[in-house]
Amino acid sequence: MRFLRKQAPAPSYLFLIPMAVFSMLPIVYVISTAFKPLEELLLFPPPFLVRRPTLDNFQDLLLATNALAVPFTRYLFNSIFVVLTTVLLQVLMCSMCAYPLSKARVLPGRNFIFGMIVAALMFAPQVTRIPQYLVVQKIGLIDTYGALILPALAWSYGLFMMKQFMDNAVPNELIEAARVDGAQEWTIFWKIVMPNVAPAWNTLLIFGFIQLWNDSFSPLVFTRSEAMKTVSVAMISLTNGPAAIARQGAQAAAAFLMTAPTITVFLLRQAKVIQTMAHSGIKS
């Protein structure tokens, strides 16, 4: 079956194109600033685009890593391990919790539980750090990978998004038909529900990666030794302090290196999200 794509009216592009260009300006500025020589960084007003590109900023940043308490590769390993492990567990936990809230035949207190999840969206993550710290300290996980991973698994936004998507993308008739055919709940979840909500968990992969990769607050709260810190904390240590003015170029290079993985992941997964939204899901 061939689907016809409706062409957007011309006036829409008059609004969408300027908005797209405006949204790209911060990214272009970060990339441009990373390659500016120090004299261009100190100009006022600062030039938007680099005039004489240089790699000196990245060399300064590389030299600054020698002053770190532990090798830079240790920070990099911590970030990669924590981010990948947490993102995968977040998607799994949110999906498994959303399934009974959306498709369970009998679940007492369903509306109350979902209401509490929605209420949790009103609180900023920093508000919950103190009770999270007390719990993590009580169970003896301070300064471990568990302290960085476990608190992040309680992701109310991810659970809310998965539940809403399951309500709309997976018809109840399809679930009931599978149950009548003798399929177990675990089979229904993996074989029917998860493929049909692929746009949702692909989007959660993007949001989760961006949020965790840029998070420098949690490692400062839950870890004590330098060996457990992440790249985001290391970048702050490198680009702050008494020599911060002299490290303007290193700061620009650090900002670029911290932004590049999130942009790359977003671009790679965005194509997948658009594809799955166009070709997956069953409407009742």
C-alpha positions in Angstrom: 0.0 0.0 0.0 1.4 3.4 -1.0 1.0 6.3 1.3 0.6 9.8 -0.2 2.5 12.5 1.5 0.8 15.8 1.7 2.8 18.8 0.7 3.0 21.6 3.2 1.6 24.9 2.1 4.2 27.5 1.0 3.4 30.0 3.9 4.4 27.3 6.3 7.9 27.3 5.0 8.1 31.1 5.5 7.8 30.4 9.2 9.6 27.0 9.5 12.8 27.9 7.7 13.6 31.0 9.8 12.8 29.0 12.9 15.1 26.2 11.8 17.9 28.6 11.0 17.4 30.4 14.4 17.6 27.1 16.2 20.9 26.2 14.5 22.6 29.4 15.5 23.8 28.3 19.0 25.2 25.1 17.6 27.1 27.0 14.8 28.4 29.5 17.4 29.7 26.7 19.7 31.5 25.0 16.8 32.9 28.3 15.5 34.1 29.4 18.9 36.0 26.2 19.4 38.3 27.0 16.5 38.8 30.7 17.3 42.3 31.9 18.4 42.5 33.6 21.8 42.5 37.1 20.4 39.2 36.5 18.7 37.7 35.1 21.8 38.6 38.3 23.8 37.2 40.7 21.2 34.1 42.7 22.1 31.6 42.4 20.5 32.7 38.8 19.8 32.6 37.8 16.1 29.9 35.2 15.4 32.1 33.2 12.9 35.7 32.3 13.2 38.0 34.3 11.0 41.3 32.4 11.4 40.6 28.8 12.4 43.1 27.1 14.7 43.4 23.9 16.7 45.3 25.6 19.5 42.3 25.4 21.8 42.2 21.6 21.6 45.9 21.4 22.2 45.6 23.6 25.3 42.7 21.4 26.5 44.8 18.3 25.9 47.7 19.8 27.9 45.4 20.8 30.7 44.3 17.1 31.1 47.8 16.4 32.4 47.0 18.4 35.5 44.0 16.1 36.4 44.2 13.9 39.5 43.4 10.8 37.4 43.9 10.0 33.7 41.3 11.6 31.4 40.4 8.2 30.0 39.1 7.3 33.5 36.6 10.1 33.3 35.6 9.1 29.8 35.1 5.5 30.8 32.9 6.6 33.7 30.7 8.7 31.5 30.3 6.1 28.8 29.6 3.3 31.2 27.2 5.3 33.4 25.3 6.9 30.4 24.9 3.7 28.3 23.9 1.5 31.3 21.5 4.1 32.7 19.8 4.9 29.4 19.2 1.2 28.6 17.8 0.5 32.1 15.7 3.7 31.9 14.0 2.6 28.7 13.5 -1.0 30.1 12.1 0.2 33.4 9.8 2.9 32.0 8.4 0.4 29.4 7.8 -2.3 31.9 6.1 0.0 34.4 4.0 1.7 31.7 2.7 -1.6 30.3 0.5 -2.6 33.3 -0.6 1.1 33.8 -1.8 1.1 30.2 -2.9 -2.5 29.4 -3.5 -4.4 32.6 -7.0 -5.9 32.9 -7.2 -5.2 36.6 -4.9 -2.8 38.5 -6.3 -1.2 41.6 -5.2 2.4 42.1 -4.2 2.8 38.5 -5.4 6.4 38.2 -3.9 7.3 41.6 -0.5 5.9 40.6 -0.5 7.7 37.3 -1.6 10.9 39.1 1.4 10.6 41.3 3.7 10.2 38.3 2.2 13.3 36.7 2.7 15.2 40.0 6.3 14.2 40.1 6.8 16.1 36.8 6.3 19.3 38.6 9.5 18.9 40.7 13.0 19.9 39.3 15.6 17.1 39.6 17.6 19.2 42.1 14.7 19.1 44.5 14.9 15.3 44.9 18.7 15.1 45.2 18.7 15.4 49.1 16.3 12.5 49.7 18.0 10.5 47.0 21.4 11.2 48.7 20.0 10.0 52.0 18.7 6.8 50.5 21.9 6.1 48.6 24.0 6.8 51.7 21.7 4.5 53.8 22.3 1.5 51.5 26.0 2.2 51.2 26.3 3.1 47.6 28.0 6.5 47.9 31.0 6.8 45.5 30.0 3.9 43.4 28.5 3.4 39.9 25.2 2.4 41.6 24.9 5.8 43.1 25.0 7.4 39.6 22.7 4.8 38.0 20.0 3.8 40.4 18.6 7.3 41.2 18.3 8.1 37.5 16.1 5.1 36.9 13.1 6.8 38.6 12.3 8.8 35.5 8.8 10.1 35.7 8.9 11.8 32.3 10.0 8.6 30.6 7.2 6.6 32.3 4.6 9.2 31.4 5.7 9.3 27.8 5.7 5.5 27.4 2.3 5.1 29.1 0.7 7.7 26.8 2.2 6.2 23.7 1.0 2.7 24.7 -2.5 4.1 25.1 -2.5 5.5 21.6 -0.3 3.2 19.6 -1.4 -0.2 20.8 -5.1 -1.0 20.6 -6.6 -2.9 23.5 -8.3 -5.3 20.9 -4.8 -6.4 19.8 -3.7 -7.2 23.3 -7.0 -9.1 24.1 -6.6 -11.1 20.8 -3.1 -12.1 21.8 -4.3 -13.1 25.3 -7.1 -15.2 23.8 -4.6 -17.0 21.6 -2.7 -18.0 24.7 0.2 -15.5 24.6 1.8 -14.7 28.0 2.1 -11.1 29.2 5.9 -11.2 28.8 5.5 -12.3 25.2 2.8 -9.7 24.5 5.1 -7.0 26.0 8.2 -8.0 23.9 6.6 -9.1 20.6 3.7 -6.7 20.3 3.9 -3.7 22.5 7.6 -2.8 22.3 7.8 -2.9 18.4 4.7 -0.7 18.2 6.1 1.9 20.7 9.5 2.0 19.0 9.2 5.8 18.3 8.7 6.4 22.1 11.7 4.4 23.3 13.9 5.8 20.5 13.0 9.2 21.7 13.7 8.3 25.3 17.1 7.1 24.2 17.9 10.5 22.8 16.5 12.5 25.7 18.1 10.2 28.3 21.6 10.3 26.6 21.5 14.1 26.3 20.4 14.6 29.9 22.9 12.1 31.4 25.9 13.1 29.3 25.6 16.8 30.3 24.8 16.1 34.0 27.6 17.4 36.2 25.4 17.8 39.3 24.8 14.2 40.2 28.5 13.1 40.1 29.3 16.0 42.5 26.6 14.9 44.9 26.9 11.1 44.9 30.7 10.7 44.4 33.7 11.7 46.5 36.8 10.4 44.8 38.1 11.8 41.5 38.2 8.2 40.1 34.4 8.2 40.0 33.8 11.6 38.4 32.6 11.9 34.8 33.7 13.9 31.8 31.3 16.8 32.5 32.9 17.3 36.0 36.4 17.0 34.5 35.6 19.7 32.0 34.5 22.0 34.7 37.7 21.4 36.7 39.8 22.0 33.6 38.1 25.3 32.5 37.5 26.9 35.9 39.8 28.2 38.6 42.4 31.0 38.8 43.5 30.4 35.2 40.0 30.5 33.7 40.7 33.7 31.7 43.8 32.2 30.2 41.8 29.1 29.3 39.1 30.7 27.3 40.2 28.7 24.3 40.2 25.5 26.3 36.7 26.3 27.6 35.4 26.7 24.0 37.0 23.4 23.0 35.5 21.7 26.0 32.1 23.0 25.2 32.4 21.7 21.7 33.6 18.2 22.8 30.7 18.0 25.3 28.1 19.1 22.7 29.4 16.9 19.8 28.3 13.5 21.2 24.8 14.8 22.0 24.4 16.3 18.5 25.7 13.1 16.9 23.3 10.8 18.9 20.4 13.1 18.2 21.0 13.2 14.4 21.5 9.4 14.2 18.4 8.5 16.3 16.2 11.3 14.8 16.2 9.5 11.5 15.1 6.3 13.2 12.4 8.1 15.2 10.9 9.6 12.0 11.1 6.3 10.2 9.4 4.3 13.0 6.7 7.0 13.4 5.9 6.8 9.7 5.9 3.0 9.4 5.1 1.5 12.8 2.1 1.5 15.1 -1.4 0.1 14.6 -4.5 2.2 14.9 -7.7 0.7 16.1 
